[in-house]
Amino acid sequence: MRRRLSRAAKKKPHPKTKLGLPDLDQAKAAVLGSLHSPESQRGYQHSLNEFINWYCSEPRLSFNKTVVTRYRIHLESRSLAPGTINVRLAAIRRLAYEATDSGLLSPELAAGIRRVKGARRLGVRLGNWLTAEQARTLWQLPNAETVKGKRDRAILSILLGCGLRRRELAELTFDHLQQREDHWAVVDLTGKAGHMRTVPVPDGSSRSPMNGSWRLGSEVEDCFDAFRGREPFGVRA
């Protein structure tokens, strides 16, 4: 009995240190299958494809911390932004995790890969945003006398007043727009990473986020009234 157990233990496959292209493709498929957002899948697929092409371009000793560090140096030599480099390193860490979970990579090597430091961000980005007058000018550009212009004004009003993401706006329907205590709100909106939230729409009787330079609520309501029954209003006619 002991001999049989010892033989079975000897036949147990050991995790690899060097991954071939089929192993990398299997781990990549596991990574993409664990993501729900199409945008995340597209971004991770691009990052992993670039890493796999670089990894297979020359003989590698193993898939370990040293190799991933060399890849980070390679990305830095291409003058990529620190945020871009860190996103691609996050995809590689996920690749190592899935390879370990599938028995393709030893846990020790995966732990070393996860300890690879990302690119440092020096300074603080100031960013860019519209002034109150620029926001008002942008909002007034569509012709309010046409149906298309009213729709575009409604879209711009939601973007400027509620700060929705583009994907959130594209998936917005009239069922999301409801009144709560005499105030309009975007209710139960599913956003990034599946988070659900409720976003208030600035009321026309109060000051808008643009320091009161233009009144939003009544204009939004008028625009929405012109599109009752059309879903979603973010789709171009």
C-alpha positions as CSV (number, residue, x, y, z in Angstrom):
1,M,0.0,0.0,0.0
2,R,2.8,2.4,0.9
3,R,4.6,1.6,-2.3
4,R,1.5,2.4,-4.4
5,L,1.2,5.7,-2.6
6,S,4.8,6.5,-3.1
7,R,4.6,5.7,-6.8
8,A,1.5,7.9,-7.2
9,A,3.3,10.7,-5.4
10,K,6.2,10.3,-7.8
11,K,3.9,10.5,-10.8
12,K,2.3,13.7,-9.6
13,P,3.3,16.5,-12.1
14,H,5.4,19.3,-10.7
15,P,4.7,23.0,-11.7
16,K,6.8,24.3,-14.5
17,T,9.3,27.1,-14.3
18,K,9.4,27.8,-18.0
19,L,6.1,28.2,-19.9
20,G,5.7,27.5,-23.5
21,L,3.3,29.2,-25.9
22,P,0.5,26.7,-25.3
23,D,0.8,27.2,-21.5
24,L,0.8,31.0,-21.9
25,D,-2.3,30.8,-24.2
26,Q,-4.1,28.6,-21.7
27,A,-3.3,31.0,-18.8
28,K,-4.3,34.0,-21.0
29,A,-7.6,32.3,-21.8
30,A,-8.2,31.8,-18.0
31,V,-7.4,35.5,-17.3
32,L,-9.8,36.8,-20.0
33,G,-12.5,34.3,-18.9
34,S,-12.4,35.8,-15.3
35,L,-13.1,39.3,-16.6
36,H,-16.7,40.5,-17.1
37,S,-16.2,43.9,-18.7
38,P,-15.5,43.9,-22.5
39,E,-13.2,46.9,-22.0
40,S,-11.2,45.1,-19.4
41,Q,-11.0,42.0,-21.6
42,R,-9.8,44.0,-24.6
43,G,-7.2,45.9,-22.5
44,Y,-5.9,42.7,-20.8
45,Q,-5.7,40.9,-24.1
46,H,-3.7,43.6,-25.7
47,S,-1.3,43.7,-22.7
48,L,-0.9,39.9,-22.6
49,N,-0.4,39.6,-26.3
50,E,2.5,42.1,-26.2
51,F,4.1,40.4,-23.3
52,I,3.8,36.9,-24.8
53,N,5.3,38.2,-28.1
54,W,8.2,39.7,-26.2
55,Y,8.6,36.6,-24.0
56,C,8.7,34.2,-27.0
57,S,10.9,36.4,-29.1
58,E,14.1,34.9,-27.5
59,P,14.9,32.0,-25.3
60,R,13.9,32.5,-21.6
61,L,15.2,30.6,-18.7
62,S,11.9,30.8,-16.8
63,F,8.8,32.9,-16.1
64,N,9.9,34.6,-12.9
65,K,10.5,37.9,-11.2
66,T,13.7,38.7,-13.1
67,V,12.0,38.2,-16.5
68,V,9.0,40.4,-15.6
69,T,11.4,43.1,-14.2
70,R,13.3,43.0,-17.5
71,Y,10.0,43.5,-19.3
72,R,9.2,46.5,-17.2
73,I,12.6,48.0,-18.1
74,H,11.7,47.2,-21.8
75,L,8.4,49.1,-21.4
76,E,10.2,52.1,-19.7
77,S,12.6,52.2,-22.6
78,R,9.7,52.8,-25.0
79,S,8.9,56.0,-23.0
80,L,5.4,54.7,-22.0
81,A,3.5,56.5,-19.3
82,P,3.8,55.0,-15.8
83,G,0.1,54.4,-15.7
84,T,0.3,52.4,-19.0
85,I,3.2,50.3,-17.6
86,N,1.4,49.6,-14.4
87,V,-1.7,48.4,-16.2
88,R,0.4,46.0,-18.3
89,L,2.2,44.7,-15.2
90,A,-1.2,44.1,-13.5
91,A,-2.1,41.9,-16.5
92,I,1.1,39.9,-16.1
93,R,0.5,39.4,-12.4
94,R,-3.0,38.1,-13.2
95,L,-1.4,35.8,-15.8
96,A,1.0,34.4,-13.2
97,Y,-1.9,33.9,-10.8
98,E,-4.0,32.0,-13.3
99,A,-1.0,29.9,-14.4
100,T,-0.4,28.9,-10.7
101,D,-4.1,28.2,-10.2
102,S,-4.0,25.9,-13.3
103,G,-0.9,24.0,-12.0
104,L,1.3,25.4,-14.8
105,L,3.6,27.6,-12.6
106,S,5.0,27.1,-9.1
107,P,3.5,29.3,-6.4
108,E,7.0,30.6,-5.4
109,L,7.6,32.0,-8.9
110,A,4.1,33.5,-9.0
111,A,4.7,35.2,-5.6
112,G,8.0,36.7,-6.9
113,I,6.2,38.0,-10.0
114,R,3.6,39.7,-7.8
115,R,6.4,41.5,-5.9
116,V,7.6,43.2,-9.1
117,K,7.3,47.0,-8.4
118,G,5.5,49.1,-10.8
119,A,6.7,52.3,-12.5
120,R,7.0,55.3,-10.2
121,R,4.7,58.3,-10.8
122,L,6.6,61.6,-10.4
123,G,4.5,64.6,-9.7
124,V,0.7,65.1,-9.8
125,R,-1.3,65.4,-13.0
126,L,-3.1,68.7,-13.1
127,G,-5.7,67.4,-15.6
128,N,-7.9,69.5,-17.9
129,W,-11.6,70.5,-17.5
130,L,-14.0,73.0,-19.0
131,T,-14.8,76.3,-17.5
132,A,-18.4,77.3,-16.8
133,E,-18.5,79.5,-19.9
134,Q,-16.9,76.7,-22.1
135,A,-19.5,74.2,-20.7
136,R,-22.3,76.5,-21.5
137,T,-21.0,77.1,-25.0
138,L,-20.7,73.4,-25.6
139,W,-24.2,72.7,-24.4
140,Q,-25.7,75.4,-26.6
141,L,-24.0,74.2,-29.8
142,P,-26.7,71.7,-30.9
143,N,-29.7,73.3,-32.6
144,A,-32.6,73.2,-30.1
145,E,-35.2,73.6,-32.9
146,T,-34.5,70.1,-34.3
147,V,-35.2,66.7,-32.7
148,K,-31.5,65.7,-33.1
149,G,-30.4,68.9,-31.5
150,K,-32.7,68.3,-28.5
151,R,-31.3,64.8,-28.1
152,D,-27.7,66.1,-28.3
153,R,-28.5,68.7,-25.7
154,A,-29.9,66.1,-23.4
155,I,-26.8,64.0,-23.8
156,L,-24.5,66.9,-23.1
157,S,-26.6,67.9,-20.1
158,I,-26.2,64.5,-18.6
159,L,-22.5,64.4,-19.3
160,L,-21.9,67.9,-17.9
161,G,-24.3,67.8,-15.0
162,C,-24.0,64.2,-13.8
163,G,-20.5,63.2,-14.8
164,L,-21.4,59.9,-16.3
165,R,-18.9,57.7,-18.2
166,R,-19.4,57.3,-21.9
167,R,-20.4,53.7,-21.5
168,E,-22.9,54.5,-18.8
169,L,-24.4,57.2,-21.0
170,A,-24.6,54.8,-24.0
171,E,-26.5,52.2,-21.8
172,L,-28.8,54.7,-20.2
173,T,-32.5,54.2,-20.7
174,F,-35.5,56.2,-19.6
175,D,-36.2,53.6,-16.9
176,H,-33.1,54.8,-15.1
177,L,-34.4,58.4,-15.0
178,Q,-36.8,58.8,-12.2
179,Q,-38.0,61.4,-9.8
180,R,-37.2,61.1,-6.1
181,E,-38.8,63.7,-3.8
182,D,-39.5,66.1,-6.7
183,H,-35.9,65.8,-8.0
184,W,-34.6,64.0,-11.0
185,A,-32.1,61.2,-10.5
186,V,-30.4,58.4,-12.5
187,V,-31.4,55.4,-10.4
188,D,-29.7,52.0,-10.2
189,L,-27.1,52.7,-12.8
190,T,-24.6,49.9,-13.3
191,G,-21.2,51.4,-13.9
192,K,-17.6,50.3,-13.9
193,A,-16.8,46.9,-12.3
194,G,-20.5,46.3,-11.9
195,H,-20.9,48.9,-9.2
196,M,-24.5,50.2,-8.9
197,R,-25.1,53.8,-7.9
198,T,-27.7,56.5,-8.1
199,V,-26.7,59.9,-9.5
200,P,-28.7,63.1,-8.8
201,V,-29.6,65.3,-11.8
202,P,-29.0,69.0,-10.9
203,D,-32.4,70.7,-10.3
204,G,-33.4,73.6,-12.5
205,S,-34.6,75.6,-9.4
206,S,-31.1,75.4,-7.8
207,R,-27.7,76.3,-8.8
208,S,-26.0,73.9,-11.2
209,P,-22.4,72.5,-10.8
210,M,-21.4,75.3,-13.2
211,N,-21.8,77.9,-10.4
212,G,-25.2,78.9,-11.6
213,S,-24.1,80.0,-15.0
214,W,-26.8,77.9,-16.7
215,R,-30.0,76.2,-15.5
216,L,-30.0,72.5,-16.2
217,G,-33.0,70.7,-14.7
218,S,-35.8,72.3,-16.7
219,E,-33.9,72.0,-20.0
220,V,-33.1,68.3,-19.4
221,E,-36.8,67.6,-18.6
222,D,-37.9,69.4,-21.8
223,C,-35.3,67.4,-23.8
224,F,-36.4,64.1,-22.2
225,D,-40.1,64.9,-23.0
226,A,-39.2,65.1,-26.7
227,F,-37.8,61.5,-26.6
228,R,-40.3,59.6,-24.4
229,G,-40.6,56.1,-25.7
230,R,-37.2,56.0,-27.4
231,E,-34.6,53.8,-25.8
232,P,-31.8,54.3,-25.3
233,F,-31.5,58.0,-26.1
234,G,-27.7,57.7,-26.3
235,V,-27.9,55.9,-29.7
236,R,-27.5,58.2,-32.7
237,A,-30.5,58.5,-35.0
